Amino acid sequence: MRTRSAVEIARASLALAFPTATEEGLDRAAQLVVRWGSQGVGERLTAQLRELMLEDLEIITQSAQPLARVEEPRARRADPQERVWRTTEATRRRPPDPGGPARPV
């Protein structure tokens, strides 16, 4: 698949997931998702890292509304240092988790 086609598909999916995202944010996030996919990042994602990636995508897309999530108890929150993908300037400035670290289940 051509990279441009892959980016367009990723962008369309991200637009559905983040309906309040900016156009620029969707473009940047789609490029990153395709890059992360080509680097095999998906093969190394744990549940905690998937949650962290979604949070990164919320920041990158500049979404005005947080992604709706099913409330599930988390064993622990992934440390941003555990990322298996390349960060961006926006995700390096991630605000601290207002709920603090997740409590063990």
Residue pairs with C-beta under 8 A, 6 or more apart in sequence:
3 34
6 34
6 37
7 30
7 31
7 34
8 30
10 29
10 30
10 33
10 34
11 26
11 27
11 29
11 30
14 21
14 26
14 29
14 30
14 33
14 57
14 61
15 21
15 26
17 57
17 67
18 25
18 26
18 29
18 57
18 58
18 61
18 63
18 65
18 67
19 65
20 63
20 64
20 65
21 29
21 61
21 62
21 63
21 64
22 61
22 62
24 62
25 60
25 61
25 62
25 63
26 61
28 60
28 61
28 88
29 57
29 60
29 61
32 60
32 85
32 86
32 88
33 57
35 86
36 42
36 53
36 85
36 86
39 85
41 84
41 85
44 84
45 53
45 84
46 78
47 74
48 74
48 75
48 76
48 77
48 78
48 82
49 78
49 82
49 83
49 84
51 74
51 77
51 78
52 77
52 78
52 80
52 82
52 83
53 83
53 85
54 67
54 69
55 94
56 83
56 85
56 87
56 88
56 91
56 94
57 67
58 66
58 67
59 90
59 91
59 94
60 88
60 90
60 91
73 105
74 102
74 105
75 102
75 104
75 105
76 101
76 102
76 104
77 97
77 101
77 102
80 87
80 91
80 94
